[in-house]
Amino acid sequence: MRKSRHRSTSTSITIMIIGLLISLISGCLHTSKVNNKSSHSLTTINQLRLGAEQLAAYLPMLKGKRVGLIVNQTSVLYPGRPEASHLVDVLLDNHINVVTVFAPEHGFRGDQGAGETIADNVDRKTGLPIISLYGKNKAPTEQMLADIDILIFDIQDVGVRFYTYISTMHYAMQAAVKFNLPFVVLDRPNPNGQYTAGPILDMALQSFVGMHPIPIVHGLTVGELALMIKGQHWIESATQLDLRIIPMQGYDKAMHYPLPIAPSPNLPNAQSVQWYASLCLFEPTLISVGRGTEYPFQMIGHPQLFLSPDTTEVTPISMPTSAPYPKWQNTPIKALRISEYRPEMAGFDISLLVSMFHLAQVQNIELLTSGDFFDKLAGTKTLKADLLAGKSASEIQIQWTQPLADYRQLRLPYLLYPAF
């Protein structure tokens, strides 16, 4: 058994806020359609300092400790600039004893397709062991953590409930409680942080693509979500967790933040990140969202169904590092590119979903390939039922109004940055 570590009983949350230049503004944007280039942004990207870039805030707590890192290809300080460096390299350069790297879905290098099992490995550059948290084990085990004193989470998220990096964080937080380890989150922007939208997860449908009773688009950074997971007791023995957040400086949720590093292989640009929440609900259907093409999460396609004569013909092919087995592989399909058909589409938009279900019913085509998985992604069984019943987008979305308002109130104590 592990030797237990002493911890303060007065509080188990240590929030290190270094020079935050922004004050909390009341009110939360709650529309399902937003402009990602909001003119209301209080700050600019040039003023932004990521949590990982504030070395003075967290290096002292790592000195003399054996450190475990939960990171991937996005865990970079000063991304997009000449001085860009991966967190692993920065810590080693500062003589921090990094013992193990833990990898989420898509792997440490971010080059594995969605759902592909990630194997344990060794980092070629540093020789560090890489342990998968997207294979046999979703949570670090006692054996994995036996030689670790502190865990650090530093991964770029996209602010959508079914994007699995936050599920990995959940399980890692639970392991940190169980094995008496401090858990440090180096915070990063939420590129979809301007709003909240969609149904709240029914916990009867809890799965790795939906761990928490939050909406599809939750409007939180990973640091804020970690605080909420602890504060709402969404993990066992939550009050015992030694949680430490290193917030960003110069960040507000209205900031337009195109991700400088693709967070996963099928989200290669700002458009795919923006439309991911809306298009991912097509995954358990016969509709392609562009995997295996040049337009992942930037189109919808099917050999027969289409919404407009302005379609492009594309043929999905196997792409080993992003889409090994794409839907309609090697089959020409009619594709509707979002940028051409609905260039104004922003936020969480179910109108395409409603339209495609209607067309499928008119043509007597069974659209769903997995009703159970659809329910897990949606977080509710009512959305599927409403779509099959032919309800309009407005009829469906009105049901989410009050639950979303309640959620926005619930999250208020955990917000670290202005929410509009």
C-alpha positions, -999 to +999 in steps of 0.1 A: +000+000+000+011+036-006+023+057+023-004+084+029+007+120+026-001+148+051-026+174+038-043+204+052-077+198+066-089+234+064-092+233+026-083+210-002-084+236-030-054+258-036-061+283-064-031+303-075-041+334-093-011+354-104-018+389-116-053+384-131-060+417-148-097+411-153-127+414-129-156+391-128-185+404-149-220+391-140-242+374-165-237+345-188-242+343-226-268+316-231-277+317-267-272+286-289-257+308-317-228+331-312-202+350-331-168+336-323-152+369-333-171+388-306-164+426-304-170+423-266-136+406-259-119+425-231-084+412-239-064+400-269-044+369-275-012+390-272-021+396-235-029+360-228-006+339-206-015+302-203-014+285-170+016+265-181+035+297-189+034+309-153+064+288-141+069+307-109+034+297-098+039+260-100+076+250-103+082+255-065+055+228-057+073+204-081+109+207-067+120+175-052+088+157-062+083+128-086+060+142-112+033+125-134+021+144-164-012+140-182-004+157-215-005+154-253+006+174-284-013+205-272+007+208-240+029+235-253+040+268-238+039+299-262+023+279-290+027+294-324+057+314-314+095+308-319+099+301-282+073+273-282+082+244-260+064+213-248+057+211-211+077+179-208+108+196-221+103+228-200+101+208-168+131+187-176+151+218-185+142+231-151+154+199-134+120+186-125+119+149-119+093+139-145+087+102-139+058+092-162+037+107-191+000+096-192-016+098-227-054+104-234-074+095-265-054+102-297-021+095-278+008+116-266+015+129-301-022+133-310-018+111-341-043+083-334-078+081-348-109+086-327-117+055-306-084+038-315-068+019-286-037+037-274-008+015-264+018+021-237+050+034-252+083+052-247+089+088-257+117+087-283+131+121-274+132+118-236+130+081-229+101+087-205+075+059-202+042+068-218+012+051-202-021+050-220-053+062-203-073+053-234-069+015-236-073-011-209-073+015-182-092+048-183-079+057-148-043+056-134-039+025-112-021+022-079+008+005-097+010+033-123+011+060-095+034+041-071+065+063-079+046+096-083+041+124-058+020+148-078-001+148-110-003+176-135-030+180-162-022+202-191-043+195-222-062+218-246-100+211-245-127+223-269-155+229-244-178+201-255-191+175-230-184+144-252-148+154-260-130+128-239-101+148-225-123+160-197-134+124-190-097+115-186-093+144-162-123+131-142-107+097-137-073+111-130-088+134-103-105+103-088-072+084-087-055+114-071-080+113-043-077+075-039-039+075-037-035+108-019-018+129-046-021+166-053-038+173-086-026+204-106-045+218-136-026+242-158-055+261-174-060+268-211-087+287-231-120+272-241-125+280-278-162+276-274-164+293-240-186+322-250-219+303-245-237+272-231-261+251-251-278+217-254-294+193-230-280+186-196-266+150-192-291+126-177-267+107-153-285+074-162-267+078-195-233+085-180-204+071-201-169+081-212-185+105-237-205+121-209-193+120-173-210+151-157-245+167-155-235+196-177-248+207-212-232+196-244-215+230-247-206+238-211-187+271-213-160+261-188-122+259-190-107+227-178-097+245-146-132+257-139-146+223-147-121+207-123-133+231-096-169+222-103-162+184-103-148+188-068-173+213-055-203+194-067-189+161-054-189+144-088-160+122-077-159+100-046-144+117-015-142+150-034-136+170-003-103+152+002-088+161-031-059+185-030-068+204-062-046+233-074-055+254-104-030+277-122-054+301-140-045+321-171-037+358-171-055+381-196-083+357-205-120+362-209-146+340-225-154+364-253-118+361-266-116+347-301-090+319-297-083+298-328-063+269-314-027+271-325-023+233-323-050+209-335-065+193-304-071+160-323-067+147-358-102+154-370-104+189-356-077+205-378-089+242-378-111+267-361-141+259-382-141+222-372-137+231-336-166+256-339-189+231-356-178+200-337-206+201-310-233+204-337-219+178-361-208+151-337-244+141-331-243+127-367-217+101-357-242+074-347-260+078-381-254+071-417-244+107-423-207+113-428-192+143-410-161+143-432-138+118-415-115+104-442-118+135-463-103+170-465-133+184-445-136+166-411-163+182-390-168+207-418-194+189-439-222+164-439-226+138-466-246+107-478-249+089-511-286+098-514-297+123-488-289+160-494-303+193-485-293+214-515-283+210-551-251+227-542-233+195-532-198+184-537-189+148-544-163+134-521-150+099-514-139+091-479-107+070-477-088+054-449-065+078-432-044+058-406-036+087-383-071+103-383-098+080-398-087+044-402-122+032-410-143+062-421-180+060-428-188+053-466-151+044-471-143+043-509-178+053-517-186+086-535-211+106-515-229+140-518-213+164-494-226+196-481-198+219-469-209+240-439-188+270-450-208+272-483-242+260-472-245+276-437-215+300-434-233+319-406-237+287-385-221+292-351-226+278-317-247+247-312-271+243-341-294+213-344-312+226-376-291+203-398-298+173-376-336+181-377-335+185-415-316+152-422-339+132-399-369+147-418-353+138-452-345+103-441-381+097-430-394+111-463-372+087-482-378+058-458-342+055-448-332+043-414-307+070-403-295+058-369-268+032-367-267+032-329-296+046-309-279+039-276-247+058-286-268+087-299-285+089-265-251+089-248-238+117-270-269+138-266-271+130-229-308+124-231-333+100-247-357+128-255-337+143-284-338+111-304-375+107-297-382+143-307-363+140-339-381+108-349-414+125-340-407+153-364-404+181-340-388+214-351-355+228-338-373+255-318-397+229-302-368+208-292-346+236-279-373+253-257-371+223-234-335+231-226-341+268-216-348+263-179-322+235-173-295+257-189-305+287-167-302+265-137-268+252-148-255+287-153-264+295-118-249+263-105-215+270-122-212+306-109-190+298-078-165+280-101-159+306-127-124+321-128-130+343-158-157+367-171-187+350-186-211+369-209 
